[in-house]
Amino acid sequence: MIFEMQSPAELLFGRKYRFVVPEKLIPGNVFILCGSHSKDQIEKELLPVLDGRKVEIFPSFPAEAPLAETDAALAAARSIGARNIIGWGGGSCIDGAKTIAALLDTSLSVTDVFRDDITFGSRSCFFAALPTTAGTAAEMTPNAVLCDHETNIKKSLRGPSMFADLAIIDPELLESAPDHVLYSSGFDALTQGIESTISARSDAMTSMLSIEGAFLTWQGLQQAASGCRASHVFDMLGRGCMLSGAAFVRSGLGAAHGIGHPISGLKGVPHGVCCAILLVEVLKWNLPCSIDPMKQLALRFNLETPEKLIGAIADLRDKCGLPSDFKSWNLQKKDFPFIVKNCRSGSMKSNPRPFSDDEVCKLLEKII
């Protein structure tokens, strides 16, 4: 059997690796897209060693990478003639930055590409991704998840030009995440590892990565939810997310992600929270068609059966203080047609057990 894996051009994992960014950049100006909590650290650690370059920081980039804000950031990067794009933050910042890098040298807008499904080709600028959450694995992937708030559509732009030239997973950058971000992003990573393992497109290579990725995330979340904030917890969470991300680039994901995206776009539910709510019910549905990989996962998690694994995931969700339903977002049956219409993504195609429209609605009825 032949295995082909795609990944960022250069991948660095380890504490303090963020300090190598300046030596990796190509000549030219630098545009940095980040969250509000990262701005001070970037100004303190990175800007002094970029003296002589024009640098613009675009801070406070919002969650879920909205089209309007991404277009504004793209215009700002073009205005300084940026040749280096850095995404430093959570998945939204990295998805926004990789979109900017992919479209920088074109005349295209983010909105037009998103709404009209316009294809885009190669890029000549440099793109570096530095995640501050162990959740989305956006630094590992060739796609960017964006949200159109005018239509409530949330979907991915995809292309090889979206792979990072440099991805740095520095566990020290994860340590300042608030608990609610740590847990919700962690459940995204856990869902990615599990869905990649049971995916209809999984193979021996992706399973090796995804099972270990899911286990490391599981261990990290268990310890974090018990109050431990030691460095090894963030090392586990960072490695777990990285490995699961490397796997699902090839294997794809599943229905928790497929159904979660339209709910998030419509109701504004954070993506990781959607994953936490949906994962248990999706795994129950998938079990008849995923018994063998679920047994492998249960064995790695030191649990006797897939059913006990599903129960333990529900217990961990409670321990992390994450919800088990969408009551707080007033999800109603009248919203189901929108969700059904917009859930038919690649993630649904990778799900091990097909969902009819009625079956999607029946699952949602359990968790509204």
C-alpha positions in Angstrom: 0.0 0.0 0.0 1.3 3.5 -0.9 0.8 6.3 1.6 0.9 9.9 0.7 0.9 12.6 3.4 0.7 16.3 3.0 1.7 18.8 5.6 3.2 22.3 6.1 6.6 22.8 4.4 8.3 23.0 7.7 6.9 21.9 11.1 8.5 22.8 14.4 7.2 21.6 17.8 8.8 22.7 21.0 9.0 25.4 23.6 10.7 28.6 22.6 10.5 27.8 18.9 8.4 30.9 18.3 11.7 32.8 18.6 13.0 31.4 15.3 10.3 33.2 13.2 12.5 36.2 12.2 15.2 34.0 10.7 12.7 32.1 8.6 11.0 35.1 6.9 11.7 36.1 3.4 12.8 39.7 2.5 10.0 42.2 2.6 7.3 43.7 4.9 5.5 41.7 7.5 1.7 41.5 8.2 0.6 39.8 11.5 -3.0 38.7 12.1 -3.6 38.0 15.8 -6.1 37.9 18.6 -6.2 40.7 21.2 -4.5 38.6 23.9 -1.4 38.0 21.7 -0.7 41.6 20.6 1.4 42.5 23.6 3.5 39.4 23.4 4.1 39.9 19.7 5.1 43.5 20.3 7.5 42.5 23.1 9.1 39.4 21.6 8.9 39.7 17.8 8.8 43.4 16.8 12.3 44.3 18.2 14.0 41.7 16.1 12.1 42.8 12.9 13.7 46.2 13.0 14.3 47.5 9.5 11.1 46.0 8.1 7.7 47.6 7.9 5.4 45.6 10.2 1.7 45.9 10.6 -0.2 44.1 13.3 -3.9 43.5 12.7 -5.2 42.6 16.2 -8.4 41.5 17.8 -9.4 39.4 14.8 -12.8 37.9 15.7 -13.7 34.2 16.2 -15.1 32.2 13.2 -13.1 34.3 10.7 -15.9 36.6 9.3 -15.7 37.6 5.7 -15.8 41.3 6.2 -13.0 41.4 8.7 -10.9 39.0 6.6 -11.4 41.3 3.6 -10.3 44.3 5.7 -7.2 42.4 6.9 -6.4 41.5 3.3 -6.7 45.1 2.2 -4.4 46.1 5.0 -1.8 43.5 4.1 -1.9 44.6 0.4 -1.5 48.3 1.5 1.9 47.7 3.0 3.1 45.4 0.2 3.5 42.5 2.6 5.6 39.6 1.6 5.3 37.7 4.9 2.0 36.8 6.5 1.9 35.5 10.1 -1.1 34.1 11.7 -0.6 34.1 15.5 -3.6 33.1 17.6 -6.5 30.6 17.6 -7.9 28.8 14.6 -9.8 31.9 13.3 -6.6 34.0 13.2 -4.7 31.3 11.4 -7.6 30.6 8.9 -7.8 34.3 8.3 -4.1 34.7 7.8 -3.8 31.7 5.4 -6.7 33.2 3.3 -4.8 36.5 3.1 -1.6 34.7 2.1 -3.5 32.7 -0.6 -5.2 35.8 -2.1 -2.6 38.5 -1.5 -1.1 38.5 -5.0 -4.4 38.3 -6.7 -7.1 40.9 -7.4 -9.7 38.7 -5.7 -11.7 39.5 -2.5 -12.3 37.0 0.2 -16.1 37.5 -0.1 -16.1 36.8 -3.9 -14.0 33.7 -3.5 -16.2 32.4 -0.7 -19.6 33.2 -2.3 -18.8 32.4 -5.9 -16.5 29.4 -5.3 -13.7 31.0 -7.3 -10.5 28.9 -7.5 -7.1 30.4 -6.7 -3.6 29.1 -7.5 -0.1 29.3 -6.1 1.3 32.1 -4.0 4.7 33.8 -3.7 4.5 35.3 -0.2 5.6 33.5 2.9 3.0 32.2 5.4 3.8 31.2 9.0 1.2 29.9 11.5 1.6 29.9 15.3 -1.4 28.6 17.2 -2.3 29.7 20.7 -4.9 27.0 21.2 -4.7 23.3 20.9 -7.9 22.9 19.0 -8.5 23.5 15.3 -5.1 22.3 13.9 -5.5 25.1 11.3 -1.7 25.3 11.2 -1.6 21.8 9.7 -4.3 22.0 7.0 -4.7 23.4 3.4 -8.1 24.9 4.1 -9.6 27.9 6.0 -13.0 27.9 7.6 -14.8 31.2 7.2 -18.2 32.5 8.1 -20.5 34.8 6.0 -22.6 36.6 8.6 -25.0 37.9 5.9 -26.1 34.4 5.0 -25.0 32.5 8.1 -23.1 30.1 5.9 -19.9 28.7 7.3 -17.6 26.7 5.0 -14.1 26.0 4.0 -11.9 27.5 1.3 -9.4 24.9 0.2 -6.2 24.7 -1.9 -2.5 23.6 -1.7 -1.5 27.3 -1.4 -3.0 27.3 2.0 -0.5 25.0 3.6 1.9 27.0 5.8 5.5 27.5 4.8 6.2 27.3 8.5 4.0 25.9 11.3 5.3 26.3 14.9 3.5 24.6 17.7 5.1 26.2 20.8 3.3 24.8 23.9 4.2 28.0 25.9 1.7 29.9 23.6 -1.1 27.6 24.9 -0.6 28.4 28.5 -2.4 31.7 28.7 -5.7 30.4 27.2 -8.7 30.9 29.5 -10.3 27.7 30.7 -13.3 27.9 28.5 -11.1 28.3 25.4 -8.8 25.5 26.6 -11.7 23.1 27.0 -13.8 24.0 24.0 -10.7 24.0 21.6 -9.6 20.8 23.3 -12.9 19.1 22.5 -12.5 20.2 18.9 -9.1 18.5 18.8 -10.5 15.4 20.5 -13.3 15.2 18.0 -10.8 15.6 15.2 -8.7 12.7 16.4 -11.7 10.4 17.0 -13.5 11.3 13.7 -10.3 10.8 11.8 -9.9 7.4 13.3 -13.4 6.2 12.4 -13.5 8.1 9.0 -14.5 6.1 5.9 -11.3 7.4 4.4 -8.9 6.5 7.3 -6.0 4.1 6.6 -3.2 2.6 8.6 -1.1 5.7 8.5 -3.8 8.2 9.5 -5.0 5.8 12.2 -1.6 5.7 13.8 -1.5 9.5 14.0 -5.2 10.0 14.9 -5.4 7.4 17.7 -2.3 8.8 19.4 -3.5 12.4 18.8 -6.9 11.6 20.4 -5.3 9.9 23.3 -2.9 12.7 24.1 -5.7 15.3 23.9 -7.8 13.1 26.1 -5.0 12.9 28.7 -4.3 16.6 28.6 -8.0 17.5 29.0 -8.4 15.1 31.9 -5.5 16.6 33.8 -6.5 20.2 32.9 -10.0 19.6 34.1 -8.6 18.3 37.3 -6.9 21.6 37.9 -3.4 20.7 36.6 -1.6 23.5 34.6 1.8 22.0 34.6 3.9 22.3 31.4 3.4 18.7 30.4 -0.3 19.2 30.1 0.1 21.8 27.3 2.8 19.6 25.7 0.2 16.8 25.5 -2.5 19.0 24.2 -0.2 20.6 21.6 1.1 17.3 20.3 -2.4 15.7 20.3 -3.8 18.4 18.2 -0.9 18.4 15.8 -1.1 14.6 15.2 -4.8 14.6 14.7 -4.5 17.5 12.3 -1.8 15.6 10.3 -4.2 12.7 10.1 -7.4 14.4 9.0 -5.8 16.3 6.2 -5.8 12.9 4.5 -8.7 11.0 6.3 -11.3 13.7 6.6 -13.5 14.1 9.6 -17.2 13.2 10.2 -20.7 14.2 11.1 -19.9 16.1 14.3 -18.0 18.6 12.1 -20.4 18.4 9.2 -23.5 19.2 11.3 -21.6 21.5 13.6 -20.6 24.0 10.9 -24.1 25.2 9.9 -25.2 25.3 13.6 -22.2 27.5 14.4 -22.8 29.8 11.4 -26.5 30.1 12.2 -26.5 30.4 16.0 -23.0 31.6 16.8 -22.1 28.6 18.8 -18.3 28.3 19.2 -17.0 25.5 17.0 -15.4 23.5 19.8 -18.6 23.7 21.8 -20.6 22.4 18.8 -18.1 19.4 18.7 -18.6 18.7 22.4 -22.4 18.7 22.1 -22.5 16.6 19.0 -19.7 14.1 19.5 -21.4 11.7 21.9 -24.6 11.4 19.9 -22.7 11.1 16.6 -20.6 8.3 18.0 -23.6 6.4 19.2 -25.1 6.7 15.7 -21.9 5.6 14.0 -21.1 2.7 16.3 -22.6 -0.1 14.2 -20.3 1.0 11.3 -17.2 1.9 13.3 -17.0 -0.9 15.9 -13.4 -2.0 15.1 -11.7 1.5 15.1 -13.8 2.4 18.2 -12.4 -0.7 19.9 -8.9 0.4 19.0 -9.6 3.8 20.5 -11.1 2.3 23.7 -8.0 0.1 24.1 -5.7 3.1 23.8 -7.8 5.0 26.3 -7.6 2.0 28.7 -11.3 1.4 28.5 -13.0 -2.0 28.0 -15.5 -1.2 25.3 -16.5 1.5 22.8 -19.7 2.1 24.8 -17.6 2.9 27.9 -15.5 5.2 25.8 -18.6 7.1 24.7 -19.7 7.3 28.3 -16.3 8.6 29.4 -16.4 11.3 26.7 -19.7 12.5 28.1 -18.2 12.5 31.6 -15.2 14.5 30.5 -17.5 17.0 28.8 -19.3 17.5 32.1 -16.0 17.7 33.9 -14.9 20.5 31.5 -18.2 22.4 32.1 -19.2 22.1 28.5 -22.9 21.8 27.5 -24.6 18.6 26.3 -27.3 20.4 24.3 -28.0 23.6 22.4 -30.7 25.1 24.8 -28.6 28.1 25.5 -28.6 29.0 21.8 -32.3 28.4 21.3 -31.8 25.9 18.5 -35.3 24.9 17.3 -36.9 22.5 14.8 -37.5 25.4 12.4 -33.7 25.7 12.1 -33.4 22.1 10.9 -33.9 22.7 7.2 -31.0 25.2 7.1 -28.8 22.8 9.0 -29.7 19.9 6.8 -29.2 21.9 3.6 -25.7 23.2 4.6 -24.3 20.1 6.4 -23.4 18.2 3.2 -19.7 18.9 3.3 -16.7 16.7 2.8 -16.9 15.8 6.5 -20.3 14.2 6.1 -19.0 12.2 3.1 -16.2 10.9 5.4 -18.6 9.8 8.1 -18.6 6.0 8.4 -22.4 5.7 8.5 -24.5 7.7 6.0 -27.1 10.2 7.4 -30.4 10.9 5.5 -31.9 14.3 6.0 -34.5 12.8 8.4 -31.8 11.1 10.4 -29.9 14.3 10.8 -33.1 15.9 12.2 -33.7 13.0 14.6 -30.2 13.4 16.0 -30.8 17.1 16.4 -34.0 16.5 18.3 -32.1 14.8 21.0 -29.8 17.7 21.7 -31.9 20.9 21.1 
